[in-house]
């Protein structure tokens, strides 16, 4: 069973998804300020996003929906390709370390 999130029908649907990569970073959370509430009166109604600038960051920033820019397909491809290459290098290093401690008997 796949987890789901239900959004009330009278709320706008969020423009961005959890874990989506954007120019501001990776979306880790979202919250909604409905019309007619104190939060909406103070900060405008709509979606707010909690964004981590990069995966090794210890900071979290909050943006309104109109402050977030999605990555272009080219930027997204570049980011994902770089991350795959990084992890492939890490796997290669670990395979060499494993071979060194097993005397080359592993699948290195």
C-alpha positions in Angstrom: 0.0 0.0 0.0 1.4 3.4 -1.0 1.0 6.3 1.5 -1.2 9.1 0.3 -1.9 12.6 1.4 -5.4 14.0 1.1 -5.9 17.7 0.4 -9.3 19.2 1.1 -11.2 20.0 -2.1 -11.5 23.7 -1.2 -7.7 24.1 -1.0 -5.5 24.8 -4.0 -3.3 21.9 -5.0 0.4 22.5 -4.3 2.5 23.4 -7.3 5.6 21.5 -6.0 6.1 18.0 -4.5 8.0 16.7 -1.6 11.7 15.9 -2.5 11.4 18.0 -5.7 14.6 19.7 -6.7 14.3 23.4 -7.3 16.6 26.4 -7.8 16.2 27.1 -4.1 17.0 23.5 -3.1 15.2 20.3 -2.2 11.6 20.5 -0.9 11.4 18.7 2.5 8.0 19.9 3.7 5.0 22.0 2.9 2.2 23.7 4.8 -1.0 25.5 3.8 -2.4 28.8 5.1 -6.1 28.6 4.3 -8.1 31.8 3.5 -9.8 33.3 6.5 -7.2 32.2 9.1 -4.9 34.4 11.1 -1.8 33.0 9.3 -3.3 33.9 6.0 -4.2 37.4 7.2 -0.6 37.9 8.3 1.4 36.1 5.6 -1.0 35.6 2.7 -3.0 32.4 2.0 -1.4 29.5 0.1 1.3 27.0 0.3 4.6 27.4 2.1 7.6 25.2 1.4 10.4 24.1 3.7 13.5 23.8 1.5 17.0 22.5 2.2 19.5 24.3 -0.1 21.6 21.2 -0.7 21.7 17.7 0.6 24.6 18.3 3.1 23.0 21.5 4.5 22.0 21.9 8.1 19.8 24.8 7.2 16.1 24.9 6.2 14.5 27.9 4.5 10.8 28.7 4.0 9.4 30.1 0.8 6.0 31.0 -0.5 5.0 29.2 -3.6 5.6 32.2 -5.9 9.2 32.4 -4.6 10.2 29.0 -5.8 11.5 28.3 -9.4 11.6 24.8 -10.7 14.7 23.5 -12.4 14.7 23.3 -16.2 14.9 19.8 -17.6 18.5 20.5 -18.6 19.4 21.6 -15.0 17.6 18.6 -13.5 19.4 16.2 -15.8 22.7 17.8 -14.9 22.1 17.6 -11.2 20.9 14.0 -11.3 23.7 12.9 -13.6 26.3 14.5 -11.2 24.8 12.7 -8.3 24.8 9.3 -10.1 28.5 9.8 -11.0 29.3 10.7 -7.4 27.6 7.6 -6.0 29.3 5.4 -8.7 32.7 6.7 -7.6 31.7 5.9 -3.9 30.7 2.4 -4.9 34.0 1.9 -6.8 36.0 3.0 -3.7 34.0 0.7 -1.5 34.5 -2.2 -3.9 38.3 -1.6 -3.8 38.3 -1.5 0.0 36.3 -4.7 0.1 38.7 -6.4 -2.3 41.6 -5.2 -0.2 40.3 -6.8 3.0 39.0 -10.0 1.4 42.1 -10.5 -0.7 40.3 -10.0 -4.0 37.8 -12.8 -3.3 34.8 -10.5 -3.5 32.9 -9.2 -6.5 35.2 -6.2 -7.1 
